[in-house]
């Protein structure tokens, strides 16, 4: 299927690794001109080198900006490199796990800054331009814990739930101009973040990391963790010309782990 976004411009945050990288690669395969944003220059350089061939094959292009998207200066750098994006993929690493009793106000402020206020700031900076041009797709990578909170992920659940409430209103304001805003809620995917989280849990329980990972796989009806390209493909479709009637949604991609009906 041609997704109808060839030649569009995309700003993808947290794009050097994991789910953000998978989204960037999927968009490149559709001929999108992608600007990668990542904090680390070395990881960004590696991602750029790996994506050049994908961009060439798809007919798009790829460039990168090493900056901290959670700061005003970082956002200014990213938007200077991609000043009129048609697509924005908001993505920032989740805060550390732990018991809420041990977190101070600074921990909560940082979680809210990274996982709620930063996406809101990027939406504020880009949505009106999308409306004026008559096309826009904003995708926020949040977490399945927004629907089914998990013990020890209190910082993440709280901050991302705030973003989810904000999106519910904004998404209805812009859709008549063919600008959609949606959230993708990943469950466990094979990423560095998952491995580090499970390693911490394994250490606390006196388990091996592999035993902890196998336990995690068995808990998912699909019997496995997600593969990042699966997530990227969903992101690309939500960004496509065919998805203009989908907005304000929280789309789970979790191998059937969430047991609810709604």
N, C-alpha and C positions, 0 to 999 in steps of 0.2 A: 504493500500500500504506500502510495506517495502521500506523505503527511502534509504537503502543501506549505512548507515553511522554508524552502530553499531560498537562500539569499537574506533571510532574516538575521538579526543580530541578537546575540544572547550573552548575558552576564551570568556566569555560574560561580557561586561562592563555594569555598571548601572543595575545590575542584582537582586537587593534586592526588587525592586518594579516595578510596571507598566509594560511597554512594554518589558524592558530588562528581567524582571523576567518571563514574558510569553514566551519569546524566549528560556530562559534556561530550563523551564519546558517542552516545546515541544521537545527540543533536548534530554532531559533526557528520555522522553518516547520512543525515538528511540534508546536507548542504548548507548548514547554518554557519555563520561567522561567529565563532565563540571566543569570548574573553574569559580566561581562567583566572580566578582569584584564589590565592593561598598565602599562608603566612611564611612558609619556609621556602627560600630561594632554591635550595638543592632539590627538594621534592618537586617544586614547580618546574624546574628545568628538565627533570626526568620525564614528567608528564608531557611537557611540550614536545620533547623529542619523540616520545612514543606516539603522540597524536598527529604528528605531521602527515604521516602516511594515510591515516584515517581521513584527515581533512582533504588531502589531495584526491583520494578516491571518491569522496562525497561531493566535491565541488565547492566546499566551504573554505574556511581558514581558521587558524587558531593563534592566539596571542595570550600572553600572561602578564599578571601584575602581582608582585610579591608585596603584600600589605596586610594589615590587620583590619579586616572589614568591620570589626566591632568598635572601631574608633572613628571619629569624624574625619581625621586625616586619611585613614585607610579608605573610607567610603569616597572621599574626594578623589583619591588616586584611581580607584576602580572606575568611577563615573567619568573621569577625564579620559580614560582609555576606551570606554564604551559609553559615550554620552547620550545616546538615544536608543537604548535597548528595546527590542520588541519582546524579548523574553528575559525574565529574571528568575533565577533559581536561588532561593535563599537557603543557606545551609551553614551551620556552625557546629563545631563539636559540642557534644553534650557535657554538662558539668559532671564532676566526680560523683560516684555513688557514695552512700553513707547514711547513717541514721540522722534524721532531722534534728535530734536533740544536740548534736555535736556541731551543727552549722551556726555560724554567727551571721550577723546582718550583712557583713561584707560578702560572704559566700552567696547569700540570696541576691544581693545587688548585682553581683557578677553574672549569676545565672540569668537574671531578668535582662540585663544589658545584652548578653550574648544571644539568648534564645527567644527574646520577645522584642526588645526595643530596637535591636539592629535590623531585623526584617521590616519592622514598621518604618524605620528611617529610610530604607531603600525603596519601600513602596511609596512613601511620601515623595521621594525624589524622582520617581519614574512613571507613576501611574497617569498623571495628567498628560504627559507627552504621548503615552500610548493611546489615551482617549482621543487626543487631537488627531493622531494618525489613523485611528480606526482599527487598530489591532494591538493586542497585548496579551501576554500570558505570564502570570506570576505564579510560581510554584514554591511552596514552603515545605522543606523537608522537616517534619516534626518527629513524631514517634508514636508507635502503637500504645505507649503508656498514657497517651491523652485519653484513650477510650478505656483502657484497663490498667490503671496505675499499678506499679510493682513496688514492693518493699525495697527500700534503699535507693530508689530513683526519685526521691522527693523533690530535689532541686529541679530536675528535668521536667517532671510532671507539672509542677507549679508554674514554671516559666512558660512552658509550651501551651498549657491550658489558657494562659492569658492571651497569647498570640491567637489561639483558635477562636476565642470570643471576639477579638478585634476583627478577624477576617470575616466572621459571619455577617457583619454589617457592611463592611467595605465592598465585599464581593458583589452585593446586590446593587450597589451604586453605579458600577462601571460596566456591567455586562451588556447593557443596551448599546454600548459603543464597541462591542466585540472585544472587550478586555475582561478576562476571567482571572479569578484568584482562587487557588485551591491548595489544599494541604495533602501531602503524601505521608502516610503513617507506616513506616517500616517496622516490621518485627525483627527477629534476629537474622542478620545477614553476615556472611563470611567476610568480615572486615577487621582491620587492626583494632578498631574500637571494641568490637565484640570479643576478640581474643584477649585484650587487656582486661576487660571487665570480668570475663570468665576466669582468667588467671588469678585475679584478686579474690574472687569467690572461692577458687580452689585452694588458695593459700589459707584462707580463713577457716576452711572446713577440713584442712589436712588431706586434700585430694590431689591427684595429678591433674594437670590441665586437660589432658586428653579425656580422662574419666569425666571431668566436668563438662566438656564439650559433648561427649556422647550422651550424657544425661540430658543436656539441652536439646539435642537432636530428637531424642525419644519423646520429649514433651510436646513436640510440634506434630500435628496430624500428618503433614507432608513427609515427616520422617527425616528432614534435613533442614539445614539453614538455607536462607535465600542466596542466590547468586547475584552479585551486583548488576550484571548486564540485564537481568530481569527487571530490576528497579529502574534502570536507565531507559528501558523500552517503554515502561509505563509513563515515565516522566515525559519522554518525547511525544507520546500520544496526547497527553494532557496539554502539551504545548502546541499541538497541531492545529491546522485550519479546520479540522473535523470536530474539535472539542469546544466550539463556541457556545454550546448549550449546557456546558458543565461548569458550574461556578459555586463557590462557597461550600465545597464538599471536602470531607475528610475521608480519604480513600486508603483503606487498609491494604497492605500487602505483607502478609504474615504467615502464609502456609496453612491457614485455618486455625491459628492458635487462639484467636479471640473467639469465645464460645457463644457470644450473644447473637440475637436476631437483628438488633438495630445498632 
